Amino acid sequence: MSWRWSPRVAACIGLIVSVFTVAGCALGGASPAHRTAGPSSGTTPSTTPGATATPAGFDVRAENSRPGADCGLIQLGPQHAVEGWTDRVSITPGEPVRLFASTTAPSLTISVFRIGWYGGRTCRLITTTDPIPGVRQADPTHAAGVNTISAAAWQPTATFSTGSWPPGNYLFRLDAADGNHRYVPLTVRGPGAAGRVVILNAVTTWQAYNAWGGYSLYHGPRGFADRARVVSFDRPYDYGDGAADFTGNEMPLVALAERLNLPVDYATDVDLHNDPHLLDGARAVISLGHDEYYSPAMRAALTTARDRGTNLAFLGANAVYRRIRLDPSPVGPDRLETAYKVAQEDPVYGRDDAQITANWPSPPRADPESSLTGGMYQCNPVHGDMVIVRPQSWLLAGTGLTAGARLPGLIGSEYDRVNLAYPTPRPIEVIAHSPITCRGAQDYSDVSYYSAASGAAVFDSGTSAWVCALADVCGPGAHGPAIQVPITQITTNLLTAFAAGPAGRTHPATDSIPADDRAATAPGETN
């Protein structure tokens, strides 16, 4: 479990300047019903030295040359003042998407924005609607026993044709007539990942933490014991600005990747579950700030990609820690996410242990995530300084960081460690080794990097505060240029090298594991 990010993200999403320092924002304009914003000769982002040629297909430079817009929220308002969800977590251009919205206001307007890097702004207005009569939708249903909350009985508010929408991350902004606002996220996939850097939206983790209607995979009204065992995508997100973890844990990396003119592609972890060939030929896969919930098919897809030479970057701690199943709902496939967490509670226990939704490191069929990520999730919550131990790493080039340098407050609230008590790929290089205390026990958080036999490289940030630091939106304790500037430089080094091909060949890891890690023991599990 992890902290939720600062409300500053929602208020200032539309304009990020300099090295991703967040500045003041304003609402963008609206145009008549479903009018699509046309192309224009905006500012073309600067070319990154050493960047590889863009593969055939989606051209991020052409997209980012279009005019940007402000898409920030001014007033969130009460949770149920306006809220919504879509019938798909991702689409390909041309597939229709239905939006289900509920509001207490007499009307609402829906504006659709693509997230990227538009000459300093992070949004482009794609289309907007005329005012739509406001409807307070039906109360959700509750499935006893598994405590699933669903709004599948809601009626569609609007259907969008998407033939002109380029691949990317999108936010529907719901503007209620009473001045309240919320986002609804959507991913638009590209035609193929070959030659591209795939940015992976962690929608299963977003949904795990979603307590809309009173239940999440962490708690119900009485706590952990009556938590949901199955959660539904057929409902709004209850926390933050309506876009779950996207604005704080994912959007800063999206903006940076497009600012660097990388050949990007976009997908969700549900797509990874459905398509074992999704990552064929990909240069890299970027797992973002909190990517915790994985089905066996999702994990197998990442492992196969690594073993074929695709680089992997885990930019948040606690990745690939919870095992899940996905099932259909009345709305569509893969709309129900199951995670019992306790093996003996799962109905398939003893009958189909391969499908049990215990944590990945737990029996039966224990398979710790460290064999893929390099680091091993340890504990939460913590807040501490990141301490550099290997400044000669190529990842730190241009940062000026020396041995013992501290990046204030960057560790937390969850952290990973290279822990030889678990399966650990070698050679593996520990770049930062940061002492912390979690739940009264002394421990370490590690930034790690290993190279695989295929030539692929795998990076683990070791902290859940990495991506938010790119835009300086982590909140108190991890704030300011002392962490934002070096983390942006390290991430730039990482992305540009990973976009060029198997980074383990050009930058092989040097096996360097601190003595503390060699003597580490297995931690106790946390809920």
Secondary structure, 3 states (H helix, E strand, C coil): CCCCCCCHHHHCCCEEECCCEECCCCECCCCCCCEECCCCCCCCCCCCCCCCCCCCCCCHHHHHCCCCECECCCCCCCHHHEEEEECCCEECCCCCEEEEEEECCCEEEEEEEEEEEECCEEEEEEEECCCEECCCCCCCEEECCCCEEECCCCCCCEEECCCCCCCEEEEEEEEECCCCEEEEEEEECCCCCCCCEEEEECHHHHHHCCCCCCCCCCCECCEHHHCCCEEECCCCCCCCCCCCCHHHHCHHHHHHHHHCCCCEEEEEHHHHHHCCCCCCCCCEEEECCCCCEECHHHHHHHHHHHHCCCEEEECCCCCCCEECEEEEECCEEEEEEECCECHHHCCCCCCCHHHCCEECCCCCCCCCCHHHHCCEEEEEEEEEEEEECCCCCHHHCCCCCCCCCEEEEEEEEEEEECCCCCCCCCCEEEEEEEEEEECCEEEEEEEEEEECCCCCEEEECCECCHHHHHCCCCCCCCCCHHHHHHHHHHHHHHHHHHHCCCHHHHCCCCCECCHHHHCCCCCCCCC
